[in-house]
Amino acid sequence: MQAGSASAYTTWRTRDPHSRAYGVLENALSQQIAANLVRPDKEPIPPQRDSRCLDCHVRQDATSAREAPTYSLEDGVSCESCHGPAARWIDAHWSSWRDRAASDQERRELGMVLTTDLVVRATKCAGCHVGDARRRVDHDLIAAGHPRLLFEFSSYLANLPKHWDVAKEKRDTPDFEARAWAIGQVVSAVTALDRLGHVASQADGLRIKDQRGSTAVAPWPELSEYSCFACHHDLAEPSWLHGFQQSGEESGILRWNRGNVGMAELLTAGGDHEASGPLALLGREMVRDEPRAHEIERLAQTLSEPLRAWLARDANRFTTADLCSLVGRISRPSAASPHWDWEHLVQIYLAVASLDQGLADQGHVPSTKSKDALKTMAETLAFPRSYDSAKPFGGRAPEAFQKAVESFLGASGVK
């Protein structure tokens, strides 16, 4: 779809959920979340004025930025939220750039964010959808009623109403689907590790200032960094948790949610997870009875360094063949992460889905067998009817899931 400036705006305004991001803050759920965040005898901060909300539902500097005369909070996550403050580039965008293509350097000099670069685009998305040092959906917000953050760049991108020329983008970017998946994994991992490192840096009694200017000790450990289903699960007899404990996993411990990190570490390392590697060390530190904040901060930084290097060096060289190879490795038990929890298996499923789309872009016609395999994977991960929690998998992939991955690979001719 070729989208000019006018049609791009219309698509965003009428079809893109980002245009309704501010309006969401006015609904009953948002008002209830705000009320739940304070004691009953305190007056809640309206979400429309709370920077914790505005930093994502509009833009990070929403309470201070007024660079363009048409800027309005009510626009939600609008053009400037993703493409940068428009005061210096908006006139050229509507006039001279309609007749000639501006260079990347010219756009940067005028303050425009180049979202044509997948690393830049994924980084923009991850700031809100994964969360960073300032924009975090912590356990307080989740307990108050805010949905927890679940993000995978390539699937979000696929579902977003397109206000740009998709055909041209795929022509200009060979192996687009595979590259978007890989870049999204690594950017999300770096963002999540930076967030974790920042949270850890605030621990050990460091006092933080809340929205009203009051100070409090930062909570540690921050429970939003862990798997929700370690605590929130079916308690009926027999409990799903019982089978999980029988697998040899120690009971009564928190499980770190490595959904945004595990695949990226495997992707950039080019091999299996090492028991002595930084990811394993960080995982073991996170589940200690008393996680050492300074050590977690150090390990998060250590783990993020090679990921940043991969983005700078290899991001634009990743191919569909590379994704085929990776999916083949992660489908084998010997290449498994130590913990096959729900979050990790979701990432594997989305990797296979990206591979399926990437193969289709290259002319491969999906077979009934490959479609059935994708359906089986999704059904394995679906929450049981009437439940809001997933079943723990006891440290290994369910047999049906693993066989479905192998069936997909065989049907698609991937070795």
C-alpha positions in Angstrom: 0.0 0.0 0.0 1.4 3.3 -1.0 0.5 5.8 1.7 1.1 9.5 1.1 1.1 12.1 3.9 -2.7 12.6 3.8 -3.6 8.9 3.6 -1.0 8.0 6.2 -2.7 10.4 8.7 -6.2 9.1 7.8 -5.0 5.5 8.3 -3.5 6.4 11.7 -6.6 8.4 12.8 -9.2 5.9 11.8 -7.6 2.4 12.2 -4.5 2.7 14.3 -5.1 2.0 18.1 -2.3 4.4 18.9 -4.6 7.3 18.0 -6.8 6.2 20.9 -4.0 5.9 23.5 -4.9 9.1 25.3 -8.6 8.4 25.2 -8.0 5.1 27.0 -6.9 7.2 30.1 -10.4 8.5 30.4 -12.2 5.2 30.6 -13.5 3.5 33.7 -10.6 1.0 34.0 -8.0 3.7 33.9 -9.8 5.7 36.6 -10.0 2.6 38.7 -6.3 1.8 38.3 -5.5 5.4 39.4 -7.7 4.9 42.5 -6.1 1.6 43.3 -2.7 3.1 43.3 -3.4 5.3 46.4 -4.8 4.6 49.8 -8.5 5.0 50.2 -8.1 8.2 52.1 -6.0 9.8 49.4 -7.1 11.6 46.2 -5.9 9.7 43.1 -3.9 11.5 40.4 -6.1 11.6 37.2 -4.4 9.4 34.5 -4.7 12.3 32.1 -2.3 14.2 34.2 0.0 11.4 35.6 3.3 11.3 33.8 3.5 7.6 34.5 0.6 7.3 32.0 1.4 10.1 29.6 4.9 8.9 29.1 3.6 6.0 27.0 0.0 6.9 26.2 1.2 10.2 24.5 5.0 10.5 24.5 7.8 10.5 27.0 8.1 14.3 27.2 4.3 14.9 26.9 4.1 17.1 30.0 6.8 19.5 28.7 7.0 19.3 24.9 5.0 21.9 23.0 7.2 22.4 19.9 4.5 22.3 17.2 1.6 24.7 17.5 -0.8 21.8 16.6 0.5 19.5 19.4 -2.2 18.1 21.6 -2.2 15.4 24.3 -5.6 14.2 22.9 -3.8 13.0 19.8 -2.4 10.1 21.8 0.6 8.3 20.3 0.7 10.4 17.1 3.1 11.3 14.4 5.6 13.1 16.7 5.5 10.3 19.3 7.3 8.0 16.8 8.8 10.4 14.2 10.1 13.0 16.5 9.1 16.7 17.4 7.8 18.1 14.1 8.3 21.8 14.6 11.4 21.9 12.2 10.4 19.3 9.7 6.6 19.6 9.3 6.7 22.3 6.6 9.2 20.5 4.5 7.2 17.2 4.9 4.1 18.8 3.5 5.8 20.9 0.8 9.2 20.2 -0.7 9.4 16.5 0.4 6.2 15.8 -1.6 8.1 16.5 -4.8 11.5 15.0 -4.0 12.9 12.4 -1.6 14.7 14.0 1.3 18.0 12.4 2.3 18.4 10.6 5.7 20.9 13.3 6.8 18.5 16.1 5.9 15.7 14.4 7.9 18.0 13.8 10.9 19.2 17.4 10.9 15.6 18.6 11.2 15.0 16.3 14.1 13.1 13.5 12.3 13.4 10.0 13.7 14.2 7.6 10.8 11.8 4.7 11.4 12.7 3.2 8.1 15.7 1.8 10.0 14.3 -1.3 11.7 16.7 -1.0 14.7 15.4 2.6 15.3 11.8 1.5 14.8 12.1 -1.4 17.2 13.8 0.8 19.8 11.0 3.3 19.5 8.4 0.6 20.1 10.2 -1.1 22.9 10.5 2.0 25.0 6.8 1.8 25.8 5.9 -1.8 25.0 8.8 -3.4 26.9 9.5 -0.4 29.2 12.7 1.4 30.1 14.2 3.3 33.0 11.5 5.9 33.1 8.5 4.1 31.4 7.8 1.0 33.5 4.7 -1.0 34.2 5.8 -2.2 37.6 4.0 -4.7 39.9 2.1 -1.9 41.6 0.5 -0.9 38.3 -0.2 -4.5 37.4 -1.8 -5.1 40.8 -3.9 -2.0 40.3 -5.3 -3.4 37.1 -2.9 -2.4 34.3 -2.2 -5.3 31.8 1.3 -6.6 32.0 3.6 -5.8 29.1 3.8 -8.6 26.5 5.7 -7.5 23.3 7.2 -9.1 20.3 8.2 -6.6 17.6 7.5 -8.6 14.4 4.0 -9.8 15.4 3.1 -6.3 16.6 4.4 -4.9 13.3 2.4 -7.4 11.3 -0.8 -6.5 13.1 -0.4 -2.7 12.9 -2.5 -0.9 10.2 0.1 0.1 7.6 0.4 3.8 6.8 3.5 3.3 4.7 4.5 1.5 1.5 4.8 -2.1 2.6 5.7 -3.5 -0.8 8.5 -1.1 -1.2 9.8 -1.8 2.3 10.0 -5.5 1.6 11.7 -4.8 -1.8 14.3 -2.6 -0.2 14.9 -5.0 2.8 15.8 -8.5 1.8 14.5 -11.1 4.2 12.4 -8.5 5.9 10.4 -10.8 8.1 13.4 -12.7 9.5 15.3 -9.4 10.0 12.4 -7.8 11.8 12.1 -10.8 14.1 15.8 -10.9 14.9 16.1 -7.1 15.4 13.0 -7.1 17.6 14.3 -9.9 19.8 17.7 -8.2 20.4 16.3 -4.6 20.8 13.7 -6.0 23.3 16.4 -7.8 25.2 18.6 -4.7 25.5 15.7 -2.6 26.6 14.5 -5.2 29.2 18.1 -5.6 30.5 18.5 -1.8 30.8 15.2 -1.6 32.6 16.3 -4.4 35.0 19.6 -2.8 35.6 18.0 0.5 36.4 15.5 -1.1 38.8 18.4 -2.9 40.5 20.4 0.3 40.8 17.5 1.8 42.8 17.5 -1.1 45.3 19.5 -1.4 48.6 17.6 1.4 50.3 17.9 4.1 47.7 14.9 6.4 48.1 12.8 7.4 45.1 10.4 10.3 44.6 6.8 9.5 43.6 4.4 11.5 41.5 3.4 13.8 44.5 7.0 14.5 45.5 7.0 12.1 48.4 9.9 9.7 48.9 9.8 6.0 49.5 12.3 3.1 49.4 12.3 1.4 46.0 10.8 -2.1 46.3 13.3 -5.0 45.7 13.0 -7.4 44.1 10.6 -5.9 41.6 8.0 -8.6 41.0 7.1 -7.5 37.5 10.5 -8.8 36.4 9.3 -12.4 37.2 6.9 -14.8 35.6 3.4 -13.9 36.7 2.4 -17.6 36.7 5.0 -18.5 39.3 2.5 -17.1 41.8 -0.8 -16.7 39.9 -2.0 -20.2 38.9 -4.8 -22.7 39.4 -5.0 -23.9 43.0 -7.5 -26.7 42.3 -6.6 -30.3 43.0 -4.6 -31.6 41.3 -2.9 -28.2 40.8 -1.0 -27.4 37.6 1.8 -26.3 40.0 2.2 -29.9 41.4 3.4 -31.3 38.1 5.8 -28.4 37.7 7.3 -29.2 41.1 7.7 -32.8 40.3 10.0 -32.0 37.4 12.8 -31.2 39.9 12.3 -27.5 39.9 12.5 -26.1 43.5 9.2 -25.1 44.8 8.5 -21.8 46.5 10.8 -19.7 44.3 10.2 -16.9 41.9 11.0 -17.6 38.3 12.6 -14.8 36.3 10.6 -13.9 33.2 13.3 -14.2 30.5 10.9 -14.0 27.6 12.5 -10.9 26.2 16.0 -12.1 26.7 16.5 -15.8 26.1 16.0 -15.9 22.4 18.2 -12.9 21.8 21.1 -14.4 23.8 20.8 -17.7 21.8 20.5 -15.7 18.5 23.6 -13.6 19.1 25.7 -16.3 20.7 25.2 -18.6 17.7 24.9 -21.7 19.9 23.3 -23.2 23.0 23.0 -21.3 26.3 26.1 -21.9 28.4 25.6 -22.9 32.0 28.4 -20.5 33.0 27.3 -17.7 30.6 25.9 -14.3 31.7 22.3 -15.3 31.0 22.5 -18.4 33.2 24.3 -16.5 35.9 21.8 -13.7 35.8 19.0 -16.3 36.0 20.4 -17.9 39.0 20.9 -14.6 40.7 17.4 -13.5 40.1 16.0 -16.6 41.9 18.1 -16.3 45.0 16.2 -15.8 48.3 17.7 -12.3 48.4 18.8 -11.3 44.9 21.9 -9.1 45.1 21.0 -5.9 43.3 24.5 -4.8 42.6 25.3 -8.2 41.0 22.1 -8.1 38.9 23.0 -4.6 37.7 26.4 -5.8 36.7 25.2 -9.0 34.9 22.5 -7.1 33.1 25.1 -4.7 31.7 27.4 -7.6 30.8 24.7 -9.4 29.0 23.5 -6.4 27.0 27.0 -5.4 25.6 27.2 -8.2 23.0 23.6 -7.6 22.1 24.3 -4.0 21.3 27.4 -5.0 19.3 25.2 -7.4 17.3 22.8 -4.6 16.5 25.6 -2.4 15.2 27.4 -5.2 13.3 25.0 -7.9 12.2 21.4 -6.7 12.4 21.2 -5.9 8.7 22.8 -9.2 7.6 20.3 -11.6 9.2 18.5 -13.7 6.6 15.6 -16.1 6.4 18.2 -19.0 6.1 19.6 -17.8 9.5 16.1 -17.9 11.0 15.6 -21.4 9.6 18.8 -22.6 11.2 17.9 -21.0 14.6 14.4 -22.5 14.7 16.0 -25.9 13.9 18.3 -25.5 16.8 15.7 -24.4 19.4 13.4 -27.3 18.4 15.9 -29.8 19.7 16.0 -30.7 23.4 19.8 -30.4 23.5 19.6 -26.7 22.5 16.8 -25.9 25.0 16.8 -23.1 27.5 17.0 -24.6 31.0 13.4 -23.4 31.6 10.7 -24.1 29.1 8.1 -21.8 30.6 5.1 -20.3 28.9 6.8 -17.0 28.0 9.8 -18.8 26.4 7.6 -21.1 24.3 5.5 -18.1 23.1 8.7 -16.6 21.7 9.6 -19.8 19.9 6.1 -19.9 18.4 6.4 -16.3 17.2 9.8 -17.1 15.7 8.2 -20.0 13.7 5.3 -17.7 12.6 7.9 -15.1 11.4 9.7 -17.8 9.5 6.4 -18.9 7.9 5.7 -15.4 6.6 9.3 -15.0 5.5 9.2 -18.2 3.5 5.9 -17.0 1.9 7.5 -13.7 0.9 10.1 -15.8 -1.0 7.5 -17.7 -2.9 7.1 -20.7 -0.6 3.4 -21.9 -0.6 2.4 -23.0 3.0 1.2 -26.6 3.1 -1.7 -27.9 5.1 0.8 -29.7 7.3 2.7 -26.5 8.2 -0.6 -24.6 8.9 -1.7 -27.4 11.2 1.6 -27.4 13.0 1.3 -23.6 13.7 -2.3 -24.2 14.9 -1.1 -27.0 17.3 1.6 -24.7 18.7 -0.9 -22.0 19.4 -3.4 -24.4 21.0 -0.7 -25.8 23.3 0.0 -22.3 24.6 -3.6 -21.1 24.9 -5.0 -20.6 28.3 -7.6 -23.2 29.3 -11.1 -22.1 29.1 -12.3 -19.8 32.0 -8.6 -19.4 33.2 -6.4 -16.3 33.1 -3.2 -18.2 33.7 -1.0 -20.6 31.7 0.1 -24.1 32.7 3.8 -24.4 33.8 5.6 -26.8 31.6 8.0 -28.3 34.2 11.3 -27.3 32.6 10.8 -28.9 29.2 8.7 -28.3 26.1 5.4 -30.2 25.9 5.7 -33.1 23.5 2.9 -31.8 21.3 4.6 -28.4 21.0 8.0 -29.9 20.1 6.5 -32.3 17.6 4.6 -29.4 16.0 7.8 -27.4 15.5 9.5 -30.4 13.9 6.4 -31.0 11.7 6.5 -27.4 10.5 10.2 -27.6 9.7 9.7 -30.9 7.8 6.8 -29.5 5.8 8.6 -26.3 5.0 11.8 -28.2 3.8 13.9 -26.7 6.6 16.7 -29.0 7.8 
